Amino acid sequence: MPVIPFRRHLMADFLVAAPLVLLVALPGALAAQTILAVAPQQCVWHTGDNLAWSTPNLDESGWQPYTQWKSQYGQTHFWVRCHADLNALNSEADPALQVGLYAAYTVYLDGRQVGGAGNLGSGIFSMDAIRSFPLRSFQVHPGASTIALRITRRSVLTNSGPVNALVSSPLGLRVGNSSILDVFRARAVLTRSLQNLGSAACYTVIGVMAIMLIGLYLYDRSRYEFLLLSVTCLSLATLRLNELAVAADLPYSFPACLTIVSIGNIALTLTEYPFFFALAKRRTPRIVWALIVLVVALQIFVGSYTNYSGQISSWFSALNFVFIRFFALFLRILLALSPFFAFWPYRGIPQRVRPLAVLCMLWAVADLVWFGAELTAFHLFGMPDIFQHWDVALLEARAFTTAGVTAALLALLFRDQRLATEEHAIFAGEIQAARNVQQYLIPEHLPPTPGFSIESEYRPAREVGGDFFQVLPQTADGSLLIVVGDVAGKGIEAGMLATLIVGAVRTAASFTSEPERILALLNERLCGRGFVTCLALHVKQDGNATLVNAGHLPPYLNGKELVVEGALPLGVVAGMQFPASHFRLADGDSMMLMTDGVAEAQDSQGRLFGFERIGDLLGSGANGATLAAAAQAFGQEDDITVLTLAFAPVGVVHA
């Protein structure tokens, strides 16, 4: 048993600790004389559970040296016995035994129980693993004393990450003054916390970036990759902060720690790899989703067993160590290759996306190095356990790499979002300009029409529609010319073509009011530019009307469909002649003209609104507003325009 003189060695330990710890612990430290550290060479271990193994005089011939102990599957219950000369503690006023162990255990001194931690039946323990137990009531005798620990381990992590490295650390024993032992605990906690502080700080920054990404996603819901990356960053930050909490010896249960690990890894798995494909504007392949589902299923299985089982069986520990941990790690290595497939072929990557692709691949390389180091913990093909010796350095390297890559990704995504916002603003300006033009296609205020009462209903399917109509009173003879049409297609392109048609209609109407001549002129202008259904109606003051229909829906007169001769739509055949239909309107007659958006309205089952419903509504006395609203509520698919013309006595003016 080595005896450590306080003045020579302990002050060196104090210089490593934080000044605050020194100020708190120094008064008690000055009263101490010795600290006895129990070395692993003084201990032996044996798997199993037998209370007789706590007695001082025990045949240990079948026990193994503790220096050869390592965390293995099937070690659910085992004992550790250590022999130490504690005679130097007789002069201590406040002696204590300090145990550092991530497990449920009971500790005995010469056959008498000193204390314990956790639940031996279930193996559940608290993460504040360094604990001190008072020895004031124990009589220390000359010669070797026996410290025995009855242990139940609950190691069920599905990975070999930092938390697993911490909870798999071997037993640590010290005996001495309780105040000095508190200083040793503070020093150990501070040292481990500082080792994990760099990576935790990096991932905290990543977590802050995640909040910014959520803001970007809420601003533009179409950028699904922002949501995926934000959840990925939050998951990474949660996992690293959980590791810092373990290193800092915070008092929360091991199942709670495992739950955080499981949820964090599940969220990370579900979002990190689909993010790469979303960024590349590709669907996540089914094989990738299959791998993701397998990893998540393993996480859920282990997490559920951990939280809902009363104790961890040896078969489960064996299954976890031999199969689950290795298989899950292998799947993660395959998934880490996702960016290399998401952006393939590399020659086809757009110039603006290439920096993002390179950063994603750097992220993948960092993950592959990390998972590869974890893989060496299984000693495949005699490989040394790199992770056991370099876990902190690898963690920091991965943290700084991931933080740098994430920050660069965020900067580039911000740049893309800014460009997209500018493009959206330009597009919005174009839409607004198109809306301004739309007023010429669908006039909001109709001109005075003596002898006629006119009402209009217009409901576009998009911001800019392809329907149009013009109401053109003829001042020379008091007649009225109405042109109603529908451009094939939707959106701005259809709206621009409709604008061209309206201009041509107004030009043609300046020198003729004959519907057949107007449609013939429009047909010549539209050939090779698009197809347009159109109906032109000319009504004189005495009620005599001429109507020409080019592929348009026939009008309804007093609620009944008017039979008129039709023709092909405008723009189909050059030089085509359009037949005219003649009839007379009586005082009080009402005529309704509409576009095919009414009849072609479609519900969720694919049923059309149809002409039968139009006839039923008009037969029941519905006006144009009622008809348009009914079609829109049924399921609007195209622009809806309804124009109602009532022949009234001269003097009725529509304002």
N, C-alpha and C positions, 0 to 999 in steps of 0.2 A: 504494500500500500504506500504510494508516494505521499509525503507530507509537503504541502506547499506553504512556505513561509509567507505571511501576509505582506510584510513591508517590501519584500523584494519582487514578488510576482503580481500581487493583487493590484498594486498601484499602476503597473503597466497595463493591466486590463482596464482600470478606470480611465486611463488616458484615451482608450478607444471609444468608451461610452460617451454619450451626449452630456454636455454640461448640466442639463436639467436633472438627469439621472444622478449625477455626482452630488448635486446639492441636496437631493432628497435622501440618498442612501448613505452619505458620508458619516453622519453621527453614529449610526449603528455599525458601520464598517470599522471604525477606529477601535471598537471594543473586541473585535475578533482576533483570534490567534492563528487558527489553521482552517484550511478547507481541504477535505479529503475527497479526491476524485477516484471513483471506482472504475478501473480500466477494463475493457472487454476481455483482456487476458485472464482476469480474475473470475470470469463467469462461464457457466455451462448452460446448455438448454436441452429440453426434451419435449417432443410433441405429446399431446394427451392432456388429461386433467385428473389429478389425484391430490386431495387435500393433504395427504401424508407427506407430500413433497415439500411442505413448508418447514418440517422439523430440521433442527440443526444437524443431527447425526443421521445422514442418509448416504447409502451406498450410491455414488455417482459414476460407477464404472460404465454404465450404459449411456451416459450423457455425452453430448458433443460439445466441443469448445465453442463459445459464443462468437469467437473471431471468425468462425466459418458459417455463421448464421446469415441468411438472406431471406427476404420475403418470398415465399413460395405459395403456390396454391395448396390447399388442403391443410394449411396451418391455422385452422380456425381456433383451436385451443392448444396452448403450449405453456411451459413453465421456464423461467430463467432463474438460476441460483448463482449468487455472487458471494465471495468470501473476502472479508476485509477486516483489518485490525482497527477497531474504533476506540481503542483505549485513550487516544489523544483527546477525545471529546469529553472526558470526565471533568475537565476544567471549564467547559462551556456552560454559560448560564442559560442559553436558549438554543440548544442543539436541534437540528432538523435534518430530514432526509429529503432530498430533491430528486424527483423522477421526471425525466423527459421522454414521453412515449405517446404515440398516436394510436391508442387502443384502449379498450376497457380492461381494467386490471385491479387486482388487490395485492398490496405489498405487505410482506411479513418480515419481522426482524427476530431471528432466533425462535421461530415458531409462533410469535405473537403478532397479531394484525396491527399494522401501523396506520393504514388508511387505504384508500382506493379511489378510482375514478371510473365513471361510466357504468354500464350495465353488463355484467358478465354473461347474462343469458342471451341478450340480443346482440351484444358487441357494440352498441351505440355509445359514443363518447363525445365529449366537447372538444373543440379545436384549440382551447387554451391548454396545450399538452404539457407544459412545464409547470409542475406543482410541487409544493413543499409540504411535508408532514412533520409535526413536532415530535421530538423524542424525549421530552422532559420526564415522562413517566417510565422510561425504559432504563434498566440498570445495565450499563456497559461493563462487560467483564474483560479482563485481560485475555489476549489471544484473539484468534479469528472469530468474527461474528458472521452469521449467515443472513444475507438479504435475499428473500425469495419473492418472485412475482408470478402470480397466476394471471394469465393473459388470454383475452379473447380478441382476435383481430377481425376486422370487418373491411377488408380491402377489396372493393368491388368496382373500382374505376375502370372504364372501358378504354382508357388511353394511358400513355406513359408520360404525361405532361408534368409541369411543375408541381401541381398539387399531389400527384402520385409520388413524385420524388420526395416531397416533404413528409407525407404520411408514412412512407416506407423507410424513413430514417431509423437507424438502430436505437436501442435503449441507451439513455444517458443517466448516470447516477452520480450524485454528489452528496456529501455529508458535511455539516459544519454549522456555523452560526446562521440563524434564519435570516438576519438582516443582510449578511454577505451573500447568502444564496439568492436573495431577492435581487441583489446587484448583478449576480451572474445571469439570472433570468433576463433582467432588463438588457444586459449586454448582448445576450444571444438573440433576443427579440429585435434589438436595434440593428445588429449585424445582418440578420436575415431580411429585415425590412428594407435596409439600404440596398441589399442585393437585388431586391425586386422593385425598388422604387423607380429606377430608370424606366423599366418597361411599363410599369403602372402609369407613370407620368405621360409616356408616349401615347398609351392607349386612352388615357383620359382626354388628351387632345383629340384623339380620333373620335371619342364619344361626343365631344363638343362639335366636331365636324358633322357627326351624324344628325345632330339637331338642326344644323344649317341645311343639310340635305333634305330633311323632312319639310323644312320651309320651302325649299325649291320644288319639291313634289307637290305640296299643297298649292303652290303658285301655278304649276303646270302639271295637271294630272296625267297628261299623255306621256310624261317622262317617267315610265315605270322603273327604269334603272335607278333613279334617285331613291325611290322607296327601298329597293333591294339593297343598295349600298348603305343606306342609313341603318337598316336592321343589321346588316353585317357588321358595321362599325360599332353599333351599340352592343352586339353580342361579344365582339372581341374585347371591348372595354369592360364589360361585366365579368368575363372570364379572368382577365388580368387583375382586376380589382379584387376578385375573390381570392386569387392566389396571394395578393398582398395581405389580405385579411388573415389568411392561414399563416403566413410568415410572421405577422404581427401578433400571433397568439390570441386572437380575439375569441371571446367565449360564445360560440354558436355551435350547434350540433353538427356532427359529421353527415347525417342525412340531409341537413339543410345545405351543407357544402356540396354534396353530391347532386342535389336538386338544381342548384345554380349551375353546376358543371353540365348537367344533362340538358337543361333548358337552353343554356347558352350555346352548347354544341348543336342542338337541334335547330335553333334559329339560325345559327351560322351556316349549317349544312343546307338548309332550305333556301337561303338567299345568296350566299357567296357565289356559288357556281352558276345558278340561273342569271346572276348579274352580268357575268361575262358575255353570255349569249344575248341578253337584252341590250347590252352596250353595242354589240356587233349587229344589232337589228336582225337577229335570227331567233327562231324558236328553239327552245332547249330540247335536244334530242331525247327520244324515249329511253335510250340506253343510259343517259345521264340521270334522268329521273328515276330509273330503276335502281341505280347505284345510290342515289340520294335516299330513296325509300328504304333500302336495306340498312344504311347507316342509321337513319332515324329510328327504324324498328329496333335495332340493337340498343340504341340509347334509351328508348322507351321501356324495353324489356328489363334492362339493368336498373333503370330508375324506379320502375314499378316494384321490382323485387326488393330493392333497397328500402323503399318507403313503407311497404305494406307487409313485409315478412317479419315475423317476430325475431328470427335469428338467421344468420347466413350459414347455410349448410355447406359442408365440405364439397359436395358435388357441384354446387353453384360456383364456389371459388375456383374449382378445377376447370369448369366450363368457361368461366370468365377469363382465367389466365391462359389456358391452352388455345381456346378458339375465339372468343368474342374480341378480346383485346387485339389479337393479331389480325383477325379478319377485318375488323373495323379500321385498323390502321392501313391495311392493304387497300381497302376501298377508298380511303381518303387520299392515298397516293394516286390512285387512278383518277379521282375527281379533281385533284390538284392540276392535272394536265388539261383541264377544261379550256383555259384561254388559248392554248395552242390549237385546239380544234375549232373554237368559236370564231377565230379570225382567219381560218384557212379558206381559200388560198391567200397567201400573204400579198401577192401581186394585185389582188382585187380590193385591198383595203383602201378606202378613200383617203386622200391626202390629209384631210382634217381629222380623221380617226386614227391615223398611224401612231401619234404620240400616246393616245389612250391604249392602243393595243400593246405597245412596248411596255408601258407601265403595268398592265395586267399580267404580262408574261414575267416581268420581274417579280411581281407579287407571287406568281406561281412558283418561281424558282426558290424564293424564300420559304414557301410552304414545303416544297419538296425536300429541301435541305433539312428542315425541322423534322418532317415525318421520317426521313431517312435516318436521322440520328435516333429518333424514337425506336426505329426498327432494330437498331443494334442492341437494344435492351433484351431482345430474345436470343442473342448469341447465335444467330444463324451462321452456319458454316465456320464456326469458331471466331466470329467477329467480336472484338472487344466492345464493351458497353461504353460508347462515346457519350451517350446522354447522361450517364451517371456522373461523369467528371466535368462535362462542359455544358450542363443544362442551363446554368445562369448566363454564361457567355452566349450560348445559342439563343436564349430567350431575349436577351438585350439586342443581339444582332437582328433577330426577327422583328423585334419591336420597332427599332429605328428604321429598318427597311420598310416595314408595313406602314409606319407613320409617314415616312417620306413619300412612299408611293401613293398613299391615300391623300395626302395633302396636294400632291401634284395632280392626281385624278380630280380632286375637288376643284382645283384652280382651272383645269381644262374644261370640266363640266360647267363651271361658272361662265367660262368664255363662250362655250357652245350655247348656254342658255341665254347669254347676253345677245349673241348673234341671232338666236331664234326669236328673242323678244323684238329685236330690231326688224327682222323679217316679218314678224307678226304685225308690228306697227305699220310697216309699209303695206302689207296685205290688207290690214284694217282700213288704211287710207284708201286703197283701191276699192274696197267694198263700199266705203262711204261714197266715193265718187260714183260707183255704179248705182248706188241707191239714189243719188241725186239725179242720175240719168233716168232711173226707173219712173220718176214722176212724169216723164214724157211718154213712157209706155203705158202707165196706168195713172191717168190724171186724178189727183186728189179732189180737185174742184172742176166740175163740169161747166162748160159754157152755157149761157142762156139758150134755151131751145123752145121758142114760142110754138104752142100747139102740141108739145110733147112733154111728158114727164119721164125722167130717166133716173134710175137708181143703179148703183154698181157695188159689187162685193168682190174684193180681191184678197186672196190668201196664198202667199207664195210658199212653196215647199222649202226654199232656202232663202238666204239673205237677198239674193237677186234671182228673179224668175224669168221664164221665157214666154209667159203670156203677155199679150198686149191688146189694147183696144183704143180706138180713136172715135170721138164724137165730133163731127165737123158740120155745123150749121152752114147752109148755103144762103148767104145774104141776098143774092141776086133774085132768087125765086121763093125763098122761105122754106125750101126743102131741107131734109136732114140726111147726111151720109154717116153711116156707122160701119167701122171695120173692126172685126174681132179675129184674133189669131193665136196660134200656139206654135212656138218654135220647137222642133225636135231636140230633146236634151234638156239639161237643167244647169243652173249656176250662171257664172259670169259669161261664159262663152255664148250660151243661149241668150242671155240678156243683151250682149253686144250685138248679136245678129238681129234681135228684136228692135234694137235702137235704129239699126240701118233700115229696117222695114218701115218703121214709123216715119222716118225721114222721107222715104220713097213715097209712102202713102200721102203725106202732106204735100209733097211736090206734085204728085199726080192729081190730087184733088184741087190744085190751084188752076187747072185748065180743063178738068172733066169731072163729072159726078156720076158717070155711068159705071156701075160695079164691074161689068165684064171687061171694060177697058182698063180699069184700075188693076184688077187681078192679072190681066195679061202683061201689063207693065212690070208688076212685082215679080211675076214668073220669070221674065227675061233677066231681071236683076239678080235673082236668087239661083239660077241654074249653076251648078258646080260649087255652091256655097253652103247648101243645106236644104232640109225639107221643112216646110211650114204648112200647117193646115190653116185655112183662112176663110172667113165669111164676110161678104160685103153687102150691105143693105142700104138702099136709097128709098126714102119715103117722101112723097110730095105733100103739099099742104092739104090736098083733097083726099089723102089716104091711099092713093095708088102707090104700090111698092114694087120694087125690083130687087131680087135677091140672087146672089151668085155664091155657090158653095164649092170650095176647093178642098175636099177631104175633111171638112170640119163636121162637128156634131150638128145635126139639123136643129133649128130653133123650135120653141114651143109657143103656140098661139092659143091664148086663153086656156092654158094647162094641158093642151094636147099637142103631140108632135106634129109639126108641119111637114107635109110630104113635098120635098123639093128635089130637083134634078141635081146630082152631084158630079164631081170630077176629081181627078188626081190632085194631091197636094201640090203647092207651089214648089218650083225648083226641081221637079222630077223630069219633065219633058219640055224641051224648048219649043216655042212656037205653038203651044197648045191653046185651043179655043175653049172658053168656059161658058157653058150654057146658062141662060138666065131664067129665073122663075118669076112670074108676075101674079100679084094678088092685090086685094084692096083691104085696108084697115077701116073698120067702122069706129065711130066715136065710142070710147071706153074700152076698146080692145087692148089687150096686154100681150106683149111679145117678150119672150125670155131667150137670150142668147148665152151660151155657156161654153167653156172649154172642157176637154175630155178628163181633166183632173177630177170632175164631179163623178162621172160614171166609173172611173178607174180607181176610186178610193177602195182600199183593201183592208180587211180586218186581219187579226192574228191567225185565223184559220185559212187565209188566202181567198176568202170569198169577196167578190166584187160588189161595190155599191149598186151598180147596174142601172139600166134604164127603167126597169120595173119599179124600183124604189123612187126614182125621179118622178115617174108618172103618178105613183100613189101620193107623193107629197104635194105635187102641183095640183092633183085632183082634189086634195083636201083643202086647197086654198093657201098653201105655203108660199111665202114670198121669196125673193132671191137671198136675203140674209139667212132665213131659216134653212133653205136648201144648202147653202154653202157651209153653214155650221154643222148640219147633219152629216154631210160628206166628210168634213174635217174630223169630226168626232168618230166616225166609222173607221177611219184609218187613212190619213192623207198620204198619197204617194207622189203626187205631182201638183203643180200650181193649180189653184182653183179660182176661176173667174166666172162671175154671173152678172149679166147686164140685163136689166129689165126696162123695157120701153112701153109706155102707155100712151095711146093716141087720145089726146084730150082737146077740148075746145080751144080755139085760139085765145091767148091771153094767160094761159097757165104757164108759169115760168119756173123752171127748176133752178134753185140757187145752190 
